[in-house]
Amino acid sequence: MYPEEIVIPMKEELTDNGFSELLSSAEVDDQLSKEGTTLVMINSVCGCSAGSARPGVLMAVANTDKRPDFLTTTFAGFDIDAVRTLREHLLPYPPSSPAIALFKDGKLVHFIERHQIEGRPAQIIAQNLIGAFNEHCN
């Protein structure tokens, strides 16, 4: 588990921009039982989170008319139970962090794994997400 003083600023980059945290298994299950679209940013201390994943997600939600109904985040290596439960909803994909998932009515419809984030600029991540929002969000 990562120290809180390292994790909190990384969490706040998203929560200060309208993302709600999924901190427990129950919160993950409750959120994914809702109708509509839910974006989940699986945050991490990895450099690619800071370099492209978090900025890309923030660009995507700020630069599109269609966006998910719910913006959420959970932190790998910190929100242990929430991430474990979320990963059950992401099967058959292997554990990946950072990662970005889009659910519609509780079903996974788009997923960006770490290997699709590493080495790519935030703008590419944002464009990928905007395409998914245009396809799956109202």
C-alpha positions as CSV (number, residue, x, y, z in Angstrom):
1,M,0.0,0.0,0.0
2,Y,1.3,3.4,-1.0
3,P,1.8,6.2,1.6
4,E,-1.2,8.6,1.8
5,E,1.1,11.7,1.3
6,I,2.1,10.4,-2.1
7,V,-1.4,9.2,-3.2
8,I,-3.6,12.2,-2.1
9,P,-2.3,14.7,-4.6
10,M,-2.7,12.2,-7.4
11,K,-6.3,11.5,-6.3
12,E,-7.0,15.2,-6.0
13,E,-6.0,15.8,-9.7
14,L,-9.2,13.9,-10.6
15,T,-11.5,14.7,-7.6
16,D,-10.8,18.4,-8.0
17,N,-12.2,18.0,-11.5
18,G,-15.5,16.3,-10.7
19,F,-14.5,12.7,-10.3
20,S,-16.0,10.8,-7.3
21,E,-14.0,8.2,-5.6
22,L,-14.8,4.5,-5.4
23,L,-13.2,3.5,-2.1
24,S,-14.9,0.2,-1.3
25,S,-16.2,-2.9,-2.9
26,A,-19.8,-1.9,-2.1
27,E,-19.2,1.5,-3.8
28,V,-17.9,-0.2,-7.0
29,D,-20.9,-2.5,-7.1
30,D,-23.4,0.2,-6.3
31,Q,-21.9,2.5,-9.0
32,L,-21.9,-0.2,-11.7
33,S,-25.5,-1.1,-10.9
34,K,-26.6,2.3,-12.0
35,E,-28.2,2.9,-15.4
36,G,-26.1,5.1,-17.8
37,T,-22.5,5.4,-18.5
38,T,-19.7,5.3,-15.9
39,L,-16.1,6.2,-16.6
40,V,-13.6,4.7,-14.1
41,M,-10.0,5.9,-14.0
42,I,-7.9,3.3,-12.3
43,N,-5.3,5.7,-11.0
44,S,-1.7,4.8,-10.0
45,V,1.6,6.2,-8.9
46,C,3.1,5.1,-12.3
47,G,4.7,7.8,-14.3
48,C,2.4,7.1,-17.2
49,S,-0.6,8.1,-15.0
50,A,0.8,11.6,-14.5
51,G,2.2,11.9,-18.0
52,S,-0.7,10.7,-20.1
53,A,-3.5,8.8,-18.3
54,R,-4.8,11.5,-15.9
55,P,-4.3,14.4,-18.3
56,G,-5.8,12.4,-21.1
57,V,-8.9,11.6,-19.1
58,L,-9.3,15.2,-18.0
59,M,-8.9,16.5,-21.6
60,A,-11.5,14.0,-22.9
61,V,-14.2,14.9,-20.4
62,A,-13.5,18.7,-20.9
63,N,-13.5,18.5,-24.7
64,T,-16.6,16.7,-25.8
65,D,-20.3,17.2,-25.9
66,K,-21.0,13.6,-25.1
67,R,-19.5,12.4,-21.8
68,P,-20.2,9.7,-19.3
69,D,-23.1,10.2,-16.8
70,F,-20.7,9.4,-14.0
71,L,-17.0,10.2,-13.6
72,T,-15.3,8.0,-11.0
73,T,-11.8,6.9,-9.9
74,T,-10.1,4.4,-7.7
75,F,-6.5,4.0,-6.8
76,A,-4.5,0.9,-7.4
77,G,-2.3,-0.1,-4.5
78,F,-4.3,2.1,-2.1
79,D,-8.1,1.5,-2.5
80,I,-7.4,-2.2,-2.3
81,D,-10.9,-3.7,-1.9
82,A,-12.4,-1.3,-4.5
83,V,-9.8,-2.1,-7.1
84,R,-10.1,-5.9,-6.4
85,T,-13.9,-5.7,-7.0
86,L,-13.5,-3.5,-10.1
87,R,-11.1,-5.9,-11.6
88,E,-13.7,-8.6,-11.3
89,H,-15.9,-6.5,-13.5
90,L,-13.0,-6.1,-16.0
91,L,-12.5,-9.8,-16.7
92,P,-11.1,-11.3,-18.9
93,Y,-8.7,-8.4,-18.9
94,P,-5.7,-8.9,-16.6
95,P,-5.0,-6.4,-13.8
96,S,-3.7,-3.1,-15.2
97,S,-2.9,0.2,-13.7
98,P,-3.3,2.9,-14.8
99,A,-6.3,1.9,-16.8
100,I,-9.5,3.5,-18.0
101,A,-12.8,1.7,-18.2
102,L,-16.2,2.8,-19.6
103,F,-19.2,0.9,-18.5
104,K,-22.8,1.3,-19.9
105,D,-25.6,0.0,-17.7
106,G,-23.0,-2.0,-15.8
107,K,-21.4,-3.7,-18.8
108,L,-17.8,-2.9,-19.9
109,V,-17.9,-1.3,-23.3
110,H,-14.5,0.2,-23.6
111,F,-11.2,-0.4,-21.9
112,I,-7.7,1.2,-22.2
113,E,-5.0,-0.9,-20.6
114,R,-1.7,0.3,-19.3
115,H,0.2,-1.0,-22.4
116,Q,-2.1,1.3,-24.5
117,I,-1.2,4.2,-22.3
118,E,2.5,3.9,-21.9
119,G,4.5,6.0,-24.3
120,R,1.4,7.7,-25.8
121,P,0.7,11.4,-25.3
122,A,-2.3,12.6,-23.3
123,Q,-3.9,13.8,-26.6
124,I,-4.0,10.3,-28.0
125,I,-5.6,9.0,-24.8
126,A,-8.2,11.8,-24.9
127,Q,-9.0,11.1,-28.6
128,N,-9.5,7.4,-27.8
129,L,-11.9,8.2,-25.0
130,I,-13.8,10.9,-27.0
131,G,-14.4,8.2,-29.7
132,A,-15.8,5.9,-27.0
133,F,-17.9,8.7,-25.5
134,N,-19.4,9.5,-28.9
135,E,-20.2,5.8,-29.4
136,H,-21.6,5.0,-26.0
137,C,-22.7,8.2,-24.2
138,N,-25.8,10.3,-24.8
